[in-house]
Amino acid sequence: MAKITKKVRVTKQEIKHDDIQDKIIESFSFFKTYAKQSVIAGIVIIVVAVMLNSYLTNKNKKEKSASIKLSYAINLIQSGNNQDALIAINDIQAQYWGTSPAKESFYYKALSEYNMHQYDKAEEDARRSLKNNKGNKFLYASSSHLLGAIYEQNRKYEEAIKYYLPVNYKSKFDKITIPYSMYDAARCYEKLQKIEDAISLFKTIEDDYSDCKIAIEANRKRMYLEALLSQI
């Protein structure tokens, strides 16, 4: 005798209810997974933030330490102790490479070498200073002026003038250094026997930078050269 199987009728409402349950379960699984990912992402963000803060803190410490040491080196140069200044600067460049004081130190290194008559080394470091300090008008101008002085020492007066008065030098140079660069360029013109060019520069210093002490010396030189020309 065959077994009679009772048919169970499933209503549309029950099917709909089962679908909702499935969706709830799926949603729960999704949020559970998402929550895990969010926790991991949060941990990663915290770790990155801690590392970044540590990096910035260490960087600031390096900048301050390098700045203190550079100030010490500058004081040594001003007191005439160029050899010890070089030792301090080399230490800055070795320990604090990449910091602002390390970039600035190339000018002071070149200046120490110039003071010690090491002109080849001074020229090399002055050029590196020009490259590293483009955003610092004072150091850029000072580095260019130092190169002019090095060429003048080597009696290459035309080259010296190019560095004392580079193209667009007024826009590149710090206002404080302009009249002194003009004065030294005028001296080089004088050595080249370009007296009229020298007089013109001395006169410009007098007219445009009358509040600078160098203007008094420029006036004296101009009057001397004009008297010299009148005798020719």
TORGU-193137 format. One record per residue (C-alpha): residue in one letter; x, y, z. Coordinates in nm, 4 decimals. Example, Ala and Ser with C-alpha at 12.3 -4.5 7.8 and 13.67 -1.06 7.14 Angstrom:
<sites>
<rest->a	X->1.2300	Y->-0.4500	Z->0.7800>
<rest->s	X->1.3670	Y->-0.1060	Z->0.7140>
</sites>
This chain:
<sites>
<rest->m	X->0.0000	Y->0.0000	Z->0.0000>
<rest->a	X->0.1492	Y->0.3320	Z->-0.1121>
<rest->k	X->0.2340	Y->0.5883	Z->0.1497>
<rest->i	X->0.0332	Y->0.8988	Z->0.1138>
<rest->t	X->0.2518	Y->1.2129	Z->0.1442>
<rest->k	X->0.0727	Y->1.5128	Z->0.2715>
<rest->k	X->0.1310	Y->1.8232	Z->0.0650>
<rest->v	X->0.2369	Y->2.1215	Z->0.2615>
<rest->r	X->0.1194	Y->2.4473	Z->0.1159>
<rest->v	X->0.3600	Y->2.7374	Z->0.1607>
<rest->t	X->0.2007	Y->3.0721	Z->0.1433>
<rest->k	X->0.3516	Y->3.3734	Z->-0.0336>
<rest->q	X->0.3774	Y->3.5493	Z->0.3029>
<rest->e	X->0.5920	Y->3.2670	Z->0.4440>
<rest->i	X->0.8198	Y->3.2779	Z->0.1384>
<rest->k	X->0.8520	Y->3.6520	Z->0.1758>
<rest->h	X->0.9296	Y->3.6090	Z->0.5457>
<rest->d	X->1.2046	Y->3.3563	Z->0.4644>
<rest->d	X->1.3539	Y->3.5980	Z->0.2072>
<rest->i	X->1.3654	Y->3.8735	Z->0.4684>
<rest->q	X->1.5387	Y->3.6412	Z->0.7125>
<rest->d	X->1.7973	Y->3.5514	Z->0.4494>
<rest->k	X->1.8575	Y->3.9192	Z->0.3770>
<rest->i	X->1.8922	Y->3.9964	Z->0.7454>
<rest->i	X->2.1470	Y->3.7181	Z->0.7830>
<rest->e	X->2.3350	Y->3.8408	Z->0.4742>
<rest->s	X->2.3272	Y->4.1967	Z->0.6052>
<rest->f	X->2.4503	Y->4.0829	Z->0.9431>
<rest->s	X->2.7396	Y->3.8971	Z->0.7786>
<rest->f	X->2.8222	Y->4.2031	Z->0.5676>
<rest->f	X->2.8261	Y->4.4386	Z->0.8656>
<rest->k	X->3.0254	Y->4.1881	Z->1.0661>
<rest->t	X->3.2868	Y->4.1700	Z->0.7908>
<rest->y	X->3.2767	Y->4.5470	Z->0.7415>
<rest->a	X->3.3159	Y->4.6021	Z->1.1158>
<rest->k	X->3.6259	Y->4.3823	Z->1.1190>
<rest->q	X->3.7677	Y->4.5743	Z->0.8229>
<rest->s	X->3.6828	Y->4.9050	Z->0.9906>
<rest->v	X->3.8625	Y->4.7993	Z->1.3074>
<rest->i	X->4.1680	Y->4.6970	Z->1.1044>
<rest->a	X->4.1541	Y->5.0239	Z->0.9075>
<rest->g	X->4.1233	Y->5.2170	Z->1.2326>
<rest->i	X->4.4261	Y->5.0406	Z->1.3761>
<rest->v	X->4.6243	Y->5.1130	Z->1.0595>
<rest->i	X->4.5282	Y->5.4833	Z->1.0749>
<rest->i	X->4.6313	Y->5.5024	Z->1.4405>
<rest->v	X->4.9662	Y->5.3330	Z->1.3678>
<rest->v	X->5.0311	Y->5.5678	Z->1.0720>
<rest->a	X->4.9374	Y->5.8718	Z->1.2834>
<rest->v	X->5.1724	Y->5.7624	Z->1.5614>
<rest->m	X->5.4547	Y->5.7013	Z->1.3125>
<rest->l	X->5.3947	Y->6.0373	Z->1.1430>
<rest->n	X->5.3911	Y->6.2185	Z->1.4764>
<rest->s	X->5.7127	Y->6.0427	Z->1.5771>
<rest->y	X->5.8725	Y->6.1349	Z->1.2433>
<rest->l	X->5.7737	Y->6.5020	Z->1.2734>
<rest->t	X->5.8916	Y->6.5156	Z->1.6344>
<rest->n	X->6.2288	Y->6.3660	Z->1.5420>
<rest->k	X->6.2555	Y->6.5974	Z->1.2416>
<rest->n	X->6.1906	Y->6.9048	Z->1.4576>
<rest->k	X->6.4507	Y->6.7860	Z->1.7074>
<rest->k	X->6.7031	Y->6.7378	Z->1.4256>
<rest->e	X->6.6269	Y->7.0838	Z->1.2840>
<rest->k	X->6.6760	Y->7.2471	Z->1.6258>
<rest->s	X->6.9953	Y->7.0541	Z->1.7022>
<rest->a	X->7.1375	Y->7.1342	Z->1.3579>
<rest->s	X->7.0423	Y->7.5011	Z->1.3933>
<rest->i	X->7.2197	Y->7.5277	Z->1.7303>
<rest->k	X->7.5318	Y->7.3658	Z->1.5887>
<rest->l	X->7.5283	Y->7.5941	Z->1.2822>
<rest->s	X->7.5028	Y->7.9014	Z->1.5061>
<rest->y	X->7.8067	Y->7.7707	Z->1.6935>
<rest->a	X->7.9969	Y->7.7291	Z->1.3630>
<rest->i	X->7.9055	Y->8.0834	Z->1.2534>
<rest->n	X->8.0364	Y->8.2214	Z->1.5825>
<rest->l	X->8.3619	Y->8.0351	Z->1.5223>
<rest->i	X->8.3947	Y->8.1921	Z->1.1769>
<rest->q	X->8.3282	Y->8.5385	Z->1.3167>
<rest->s	X->8.5996	Y->8.4868	Z->1.5773>
<rest->g	X->8.8445	Y->8.3759	Z->1.3055>
<rest->n	X->8.8476	Y->8.0089	Z->1.4051>
<rest->n	X->8.7757	Y->7.8743	Z->1.0574>
<rest->q	X->8.9317	Y->7.5299	Z->1.1052>
<rest->d	X->8.7063	Y->7.4423	Z->1.4000>
<rest->a	X->8.4115	Y->7.5899	Z->1.2114>
<rest->l	X->8.4788	Y->7.3461	Z->0.9267>
<rest->i	X->8.4828	Y->7.0541	Z->1.1700>
<rest->a	X->8.1463	Y->7.1630	Z->1.3142>
<rest->i	X->7.9967	Y->7.2116	Z->0.9668>
<rest->n	X->8.1156	Y->6.8713	Z->0.8448>
<rest->d	X->7.9512	Y->6.7213	Z->1.1525>
<rest->i	X->7.6232	Y->6.8995	Z->1.0692>
<rest->q	X->7.6277	Y->6.7676	Z->0.7145>
<rest->a	X->7.7011	Y->6.4124	Z->0.8342>
<rest->q	X->7.4520	Y->6.3947	Z->1.1228>
<rest->y	X->7.1729	Y->6.6221	Z->1.0060>
<rest->w	X->7.1681	Y->6.5700	Z->0.6300>
<rest->g	X->6.8437	Y->6.6946	Z->0.4737>
<rest->t	X->6.7722	Y->6.9606	Z->0.7359>
<rest->s	X->6.7560	Y->7.3312	Z->0.6492>
<rest->p	X->7.0705	Y->7.4145	Z->0.8512>
<rest->a	X->7.2609	Y->7.1420	Z->0.6637>
<rest->k	X->7.1697	Y->7.3082	Z->0.3329>
<rest->e	X->7.2587	Y->7.6529	Z->0.4669>
<rest->s	X->7.5902	Y->7.5240	Z->0.6014>
<rest->f	X->7.7416	Y->7.4976	Z->0.2518>
<rest->y	X->7.7737	Y->7.8763	Z->0.2336>
<rest->y	X->7.9489	Y->7.8952	Z->0.5704>
<rest->k	X->8.1719	Y->7.6049	Z->0.4756>
<rest->a	X->8.2700	Y->7.7885	Z->0.1559>
<rest->l	X->8.3293	Y->8.1078	Z->0.3559>
<rest->s	X->8.5610	Y->7.9262	Z->0.6002>
<rest->e	X->8.7543	Y->7.7739	Z->0.3110>
<rest->y	X->8.7800	Y->8.1145	Z->0.1423>
<rest->n	X->8.9146	Y->8.2680	Z->0.4627>
<rest->m	X->9.1741	Y->7.9910	Z->0.4723>
<rest->h	X->9.2687	Y->8.0612	Z->0.1052>
<rest->q	X->9.1366	Y->7.7217	Z->-0.0067>
<rest->y	X->8.9797	Y->7.8765	Z->-0.3156>
<rest->d	X->8.9117	Y->7.5589	Z->-0.5146>
<rest->k	X->8.7207	Y->7.4010	Z->-0.2261>
<rest->a	X->8.5458	Y->7.7304	Z->-0.1537>
<rest->e	X->8.4291	Y->7.7566	Z->-0.5144>
<rest->e	X->8.2871	Y->7.4030	Z->-0.5096>
<rest->d	X->8.0941	Y->7.4584	Z->-0.1865>
<rest->a	X->7.9745	Y->7.8055	Z->-0.2893>
<rest->r	X->7.8246	Y->7.6515	Z->-0.6047>
<rest->r	X->7.6537	Y->7.3849	Z->-0.3950>
<rest->s	X->7.5207	Y->7.6609	Z->-0.1713>
<rest->l	X->7.3752	Y->7.8399	Z->-0.4763>
<rest->k	X->7.1959	Y->7.5187	Z->-0.5700>
<rest->n	X->7.0687	Y->7.4427	Z->-0.2185>
<rest->n	X->6.9632	Y->7.7939	Z->-0.1159>
<rest->k	X->6.7644	Y->7.9237	Z->-0.4125>
<rest->g	X->6.4732	Y->8.0013	Z->-0.1825>
<rest->n	X->6.6869	Y->8.1984	Z->0.0635>
<rest->k	X->6.7678	Y->8.5342	Z->-0.0983>
<rest->f	X->7.0287	Y->8.6341	Z->0.1570>
<rest->l	X->7.2284	Y->8.3104	Z->0.1330>
<rest->y	X->7.1823	Y->8.2921	Z->-0.2445>
<rest->a	X->7.3154	Y->8.6472	Z->-0.2813>
<rest->s	X->7.5971	Y->8.5825	Z->-0.0359>
<rest->s	X->7.6982	Y->8.2638	Z->-0.2186>
<rest->s	X->7.7028	Y->8.4411	Z->-0.5544>
<rest->h	X->7.9036	Y->8.7284	Z->-0.4039>
<rest->l	X->8.1495	Y->8.4808	Z->-0.2552>
<rest->l	X->8.2011	Y->8.3221	Z->-0.5975>
<rest->g	X->8.2700	Y->8.6699	Z->-0.7330>
<rest->a	X->8.5301	Y->8.7228	Z->-0.4594>
<rest->i	X->8.6948	Y->8.3877	Z->-0.5405>
<rest->y	X->8.7256	Y->8.4820	Z->-0.9096>
<rest->e	X->8.8558	Y->8.8243	Z->-0.8132>
<rest->q	X->9.1255	Y->8.6617	Z->-0.5987>
<rest->n	X->9.2240	Y->8.4584	Z->-0.9049>
<rest->r	X->9.2292	Y->8.7823	Z->-1.1104>
<rest->k	X->8.9453	Y->8.6654	Z->-1.3320>
<rest->y	X->8.7681	Y->8.9985	Z->-1.3155>
<rest->e	X->8.5167	Y->8.9433	Z->-1.5951>
<rest->e	X->8.3968	Y->8.6241	Z->-1.4253>
<rest->a	X->8.3924	Y->8.8015	Z->-1.0914>
<rest->i	X->8.1604	Y->9.0705	Z->-1.2290>
<rest->k	X->7.9208	Y->8.8027	Z->-1.3600>
<rest->y	X->7.8784	Y->8.6683	Z->-1.0072>
<rest->y	X->7.8750	Y->9.0080	Z->-0.8414>
<rest->l	X->7.6071	Y->9.1177	Z->-1.0889>
<rest->p	X->7.4314	Y->8.8085	Z->-1.2321>
<rest->v	X->7.1417	Y->8.8442	Z->-1.4751>
<rest->n	X->6.8388	Y->8.9928	Z->-1.2963>
<rest->y	X->7.0495	Y->9.0186	Z->-0.9826>
<rest->k	X->6.8203	Y->9.2790	Z->-0.8275>
<rest->s	X->6.5300	Y->9.0331	Z->-0.8274>
<rest->k	X->6.7490	Y->8.7471	Z->-0.7039>
<rest->f	X->6.9560	Y->8.9267	Z->-0.4447>
<rest->d	X->6.8692	Y->9.0283	Z->-0.0926>
<rest->k	X->6.8319	Y->9.4089	Z->-0.0704>
<rest->i	X->7.1015	Y->9.4266	Z->0.1951>
<rest->t	X->7.3659	Y->9.2721	Z->-0.0308>
<rest->i	X->7.2944	Y->9.4596	Z->-0.3579>
<rest->p	X->7.4993	Y->9.7793	Z->-0.2964>
<rest->y	X->7.7992	Y->9.5770	Z->-0.1750>
<rest->s	X->7.7861	Y->9.3553	Z->-0.4835>
<rest->m	X->7.7674	Y->9.6654	Z->-0.7016>
<rest->y	X->8.0629	Y->9.8191	Z->-0.5199>
<rest->d	X->8.2814	Y->9.5115	Z->-0.5703>
<rest->a	X->8.1765	Y->9.4859	Z->-0.9352>
<rest->a	X->8.2757	Y->9.8519	Z->-0.9804>
<rest->r	X->8.6187	Y->9.7750	Z->-0.8343>
<rest->c	X->8.6606	Y->9.4957	Z->-1.0880>
<rest->y	X->8.5653	Y->9.7350	Z->-1.3700>
<rest->e	X->8.8329	Y->9.9679	Z->-1.2384>
<rest->k	X->9.0913	Y->9.6861	Z->-1.2487>
<rest->l	X->8.9883	Y->9.6138	Z->-1.6075>
<rest->q	X->9.0426	Y->9.9831	Z->-1.6865>
<rest->k	X->8.6711	Y->10.0229	Z->-1.7624>
<rest->i	X->8.6614	Y->10.3451	Z->-1.5681>
<rest->e	X->8.3307	Y->10.4783	Z->-1.7009>
<rest->d	X->8.1507	Y->10.1558	Z->-1.6066>
<rest->a	X->8.3014	Y->10.1768	Z->-1.2597>
<rest->i	X->8.1947	Y->10.5389	Z->-1.2178>
<rest->s	X->7.8401	Y->10.4520	Z->-1.3300>
<rest->l	X->7.8073	Y->10.1802	Z->-1.0663>
<rest->f	X->7.9503	Y->10.3973	Z->-0.7903>
<rest->k	X->7.7038	Y->10.6713	Z->-0.8862>
<rest->t	X->7.4120	Y->10.4235	Z->-0.8765>
<rest->i	X->7.5086	Y->10.3216	Z->-0.5228>
<rest->e	X->7.5137	Y->10.6856	Z->-0.4166>
<rest->d	X->7.1742	Y->10.7586	Z->-0.5709>
<rest->d	X->6.9828	Y->10.4399	Z->-0.4859>
<rest->y	X->7.1453	Y->10.3350	Z->-0.1572>
<rest->s	X->7.2375	Y->10.6632	Z->0.0061>
<rest->d	X->7.1363	Y->10.5287	Z->0.3487>
<rest->c	X->7.4047	Y->10.2548	Z->0.3329>
<rest->k	X->7.7534	Y->10.3136	Z->0.4700>
<rest->i	X->7.9023	Y->10.1830	Z->0.1468>
<rest->a	X->7.7551	Y->10.4867	Z->-0.0339>
<rest->i	X->8.0143	Y->10.7116	Z->0.1369>
<rest->e	X->8.2973	Y->10.4960	Z->0.0057>
<rest->a	X->8.1328	Y->10.4828	Z->-0.3381>
<rest->n	X->8.1240	Y->10.8635	Z->-0.3468>
<rest->r	X->8.4931	Y->10.8811	Z->-0.2597>
<rest->k	X->8.5861	Y->10.6296	Z->-0.5310>
<rest->r	X->8.3695	Y->10.8015	Z->-0.7931>
<rest->m	X->8.5259	Y->11.1403	Z->-0.7297>
<rest->y	X->8.8740	Y->10.9888	Z->-0.7483>
<rest->l	X->8.8007	Y->10.8173	Z->-1.0817>
<rest->e	X->8.6348	Y->11.1245	Z->-1.2311>
<rest->a	X->8.9431	Y->11.3309	Z->-1.1367>
<rest->l	X->9.1565	Y->11.0573	Z->-1.2962>
<rest->l	X->8.9560	Y->11.0720	Z->-1.6195>
<rest->s	X->8.9842	Y->11.4509	Z->-1.6388>
<rest->q	X->9.3621	Y->11.4198	Z->-1.6421>
<rest->i	X->9.3675	Y->11.1797	Z->-1.9347>
</sites>
